[in-house]
Amino acid sequence: MLTGGRPRSADAAPAPAATWSTAPDTRVLAPASISSRTRSIWLSQLVLGATVLAVVILLLFIQPAQLASWTFTGGILLLVVITAATLIAPWARLSSAAVLMVPFADLFAVGLLNLDGDLRFAFLWTFPIVWIALHYGARTLAVALGSVGLFLLIVASLTPGTDSTIRVVLIIIVLSFIGITLYVGSRRTRAFKRLLRQQARRLRATLDRATAQERRIAEMIDGIDLGIVRLAPGGELLALNAAYRRLYGLAEQENPAEARVIEHVGVDGPEVPVGDRPFARAARGEAFEPQTYWIVDPEGTWRAVTASASPLASRSEDEASTLLVVRDVTALLHAERARDQVVAMASHEIRNPLTVILGRAELALERELDPGTRDDFAVIEASAERMLTMLEQTLLDSRASFTAPRGTDEIDLRTVLEASLAGVKANARSRNITLLTELPPLLPVRADAFRVRQVFDNLLTNAVKYTPRQGTVSVRGAVEGRVIRIEISDSGIGIAGDEIDRVFEPYFRSAGAGRTAPGTGLGLGIARDIVEAHGGELTLTSELGAGTTARVTLPRAAE
């Protein structure tokens, strides 16, 4: 755009004539960009030039004699020269004062067109007046209007008469009205633009501060050891911190509702029903006090957590949400167990000598004693009984709640496999994956049912997750002498030969698995450790793009 009354520097730098982009064995010349300032000058002058051209064409048909006037022809030629100069001038390097020469030259050229005295082409003065009013100051506009008025007075003096005077006055009034109106409107527009720019800068600064504050808050929340989840009233996930992801073994984009870490009632206890799990309850908008659950973390360790949910205060229903807080209290329970063990041991050790004191006091009271001595032994007996009662109550209150795993039992592995298959059936159905089973009626093993279930949950979940749609996952079992062999095969993406030996390493994930689905890289290693702890073996065979087979071998239970 053109600048105002005060000179304004040209564009930051003149655009280069051309820029080069290279391609193999060729060079392509890119056109130079045209600044908005240059385009504005061209447009302002070309509108006037096109109007004059239309007038000349019209005069050729209706009044060709007008073209014989040397003043009219001179004005036309001058406008052509000005327009041509406007198109070739390097406006990007010229100042605002140089640009101002163009509309003043147009004023003079239009004056030549009207020098014959009838002022039929006085309307053409509107174009340079509009140009000056929009882009320059009040003083420049006054000079332009004064120049036109002076020219009109000269014309009026050459052609005296009432009609000529009236035309001159009307033209001056109309041009002044147009110029002043546009000047005032332009000033208001520029002031409004400045106000908008100031407000935009303030809004941008406010947004930057809010973004920085939100980032700091997110970093603080991620730095604490409490798992925090924020949920909308409809169950939509709004926020999730790093501690919750670590606790439940979630990958960056994994949905917490599909977490493989599941809450249990106790160590080796039954799973909490899906609808009663903390995340599901919070997603329904339910508020509840801290409750203790047990989970097996991604590394296979039992951990105790407390979960609670509460509504967050908001000013409108659109901002309402529920906050789920999960805290790892395993260390606290271990400390309480150690404390209870110390109390129990101390109480037991104190009770033995206290029993002896009480017995001796009772024996002494059965003998003949003087009243003073009898009173002393009676006090000793009463105090010993009171202390013994306190120790018994202490022992009762200090029973440890942190129970050890219950060990192994004789179980039917077929039942465990069927339960695991039921857990992945919905996911397989949603992806049109066929589940095939070939199991004998009985697969007797001696094992921890919970731990073995953890192994097959992991293997079946991986098989379904890394198998494309319309694929197949098959489970086969057999009794082979003194061992039970289970094979889980899929038609999935497979594993490369140089990666098959590393899949049991903690946090390692094959390249194909990383591109296909989220995960932590811990499950297979934990599964193998569990199988080996039962005296069995877990192996994998795979072919890239053709699928994977996992083989689990466990000792058969004695008949």
Stockholm file with secondary structure:
# STOCKHOLM 1.0

chainA/1-559         MLTGGRPRSADAAPAPAATWSTAPDTRVLAPASISSRTRSIWLSQLVLGATVLAVVILLLFIQPAQLASWTFTGGILLLVVITAATLIAPWARLSSAAVLMVPFADLFAVGLLNLDGDLRFAFLWTFPIVWIALHYGARTLAVALGSVGLFLLIVASLTPGTDSTIRVVLIIIVLSFIGITLYVGSRRTRAFKRLLRQQARRLRATLDRATAQERRIAEMIDGIDLGIVRLAPGGELLALNAAYRRLYGLAEQENPAEARVIEHVGVDGPEVPVGDRPFARAARGEAFEPQTYWIVDPEGTWRAVTASASPLASRSEDEASTLLVVRDVTALLHAERARDQVVAMASHEIRNPLTVILGRAELALERELDPGTRDDFAVIEASAERMLTMLEQTLLDSRASFTAPRGTDEIDLRTVLEASLAGVKANARSRNITLLTELPPLLPVRADAFRVRQVFDNLLTNAVKYTPRQGTVSVRGAVEGRVIRIEISDSGIGIAGDEIDRVFEPYFRSAGAGRTAPGTGLGLGIARDIVEAHGGELTLTSELGAGTTARVTLPRAAE
#=GR chainA/1-559 SS CCCCSSCCCCCSSCCCSEEEEEETTEEEEEECCCCHHHHHHHHHHHHHHHHHHHHHHHHHHHCGGGGGCHHHHHHHHHHHHHHHHHHHSCGGGSCHHHHHHHHHHHHHHHHHHTTTSSCTTGGGGHHHHHHHHHHSCHHHHHHHHHHHHHHHHHHHHHSCSHHHHHHHHHHHHHHHHHHHHHHHHHHHHHHHHHHHHHHHHHHHHHHHHHHHHHHHHHHHHHHSSSEEEEECTTSCEEEECHHHHHHHTCCTTCCGGGCSCCCBSSTTCCBCCGGGSHHHHHHTTCCEEEEEEEEECTTSCEEEEEEEEEEECCSSGGGCEEEEEEEECHHHHHHHHHHHHHHHHHHHHHHHHHHHHHHHHHHHHTSCCCHHHHHHHHHHHHHHHHHHHHHHHHHHHTCCCCCCCCCCEEEEHHHHHHHHHHHHHHHHHHTTCEEEEECCSCCEEEECHHHHHHHHHHHHHHHHHTSCTTCEEEEEEEEETTEEEEEEEECSCCCCTTTGGGTTSTTCCCHHHHHHSCCCSCHHHHHHHHHHHTTCEEEEEEETTTEEEEEEEEEBCCC
#=GC SS_cons         CCCCSSCCCCCSSCCCSEEEEEETTEEEEEECCCCHHHHHHHHHHHHHHHHHHHHHHHHHHHCGGGGGCHHHHHHHHHHHHHHHHHHHSCGGGSCHHHHHHHHHHHHHHHHHHTTTSSCTTGGGGHHHHHHHHHHSCHHHHHHHHHHHHHHHHHHHHHSCSHHHHHHHHHHHHHHHHHHHHHHHHHHHHHHHHHHHHHHHHHHHHHHHHHHHHHHHHHHHHHHSSSEEEEECTTSCEEEECHHHHHHHTCCTTCCGGGCSCCCBSSTTCCBCCGGGSHHHHHHTTCCEEEEEEEEECTTSCEEEEEEEEEEECCSSGGGCEEEEEEEECHHHHHHHHHHHHHHHHHHHHHHHHHHHHHHHHHHHHTSCCCHHHHHHHHHHHHHHHHHHHHHHHHHHHTCCCCCCCCCCEEEEHHHHHHHHHHHHHHHHHHTTCEEEEECCSCCEEEECHHHHHHHHHHHHHHHHHTSCTTCEEEEEEEEETTEEEEEEEECSCCCCTTTGGGTTSTTCCCHHHHHHSCCCSCHHHHHHHHHHHTTCEEEEEEETTTEEEEEEEEEBCCC
//
